[in-house]
């Protein structure tokens, strides 16, 4: 119901909304990739991977 309502109200601008959401997710993945790249030690790399997994699991639950 709400999706159809939004589609009728926004019209063509829903494409802009999708692009905006994709842009946000892309920025998040870019930050995650930078975290992994900047961690040179194996220990810190493992810690970053664990924290990334925690972030992803929290996002999936929400």
C-alpha positions in Angstrom: 0.0 0.0 0.0 2.6 2.6 1.1 4.9 1.7 -1.8 2.1 2.2 -4.4 1.2 5.5 -2.6 4.8 6.7 -2.7 5.0 5.7 -6.4 1.9 7.7 -7.3 3.1 10.7 -5.3 6.7 10.8 -6.4 6.2 9.7 -10.0 9.5 9.6 -11.8 11.5 10.9 -8.8 11.4 7.3 -7.3 14.4 6.6 -9.6 16.3 9.4 -7.8 15.3 7.9 -4.5 16.7 4.5 -5.6 19.9 6.1 -6.8 20.3 7.9 -3.5 19.8 4.7 -1.5 22.3 2.9 -3.8 24.7 5.8 -3.3 24.5 5.5 0.5 25.1 1.8 0.4 28.1 2.3 -2.0 29.6 4.9 0.4 29.2 2.4 3.3 31.0 -0.4 1.3 33.7 2.0 0.3 34.3 2.9 4.0 34.4 -0.8 4.8 36.9 -1.5 2.1 39.1 1.4 3.3 39.1 -0.1 6.8 40.3 -3.4 5.4 42.9 -1.8 3.2 44.4 0.4 5.9 44.7 -2.5 8.4 48.2 -3.9 7.6 48.6 -6.3 10.5 46.8 -9.7 10.4 45.4 -9.1 13.9 43.9 -5.7 13.1 42.6 -7.1 9.8 40.8 -9.9 11.6 39.4 -7.4 14.1 38.1 -5.2 11.3 36.5 -8.2 9.6 34.8 -9.2 12.9 33.5 -5.6 13.4 32.3 -5.5 9.7 30.4 -8.8 10.3 28.8 -7.3 13.4 27.8 -4.2 11.5 26.3 -6.3 8.7 24.4 -8.5 11.1 23.0 -5.5 12.9 21.9 -3.9 9.6 20.2 -7.1 8.5 18.3 -7.4 11.8 17.1 -3.8 11.4 
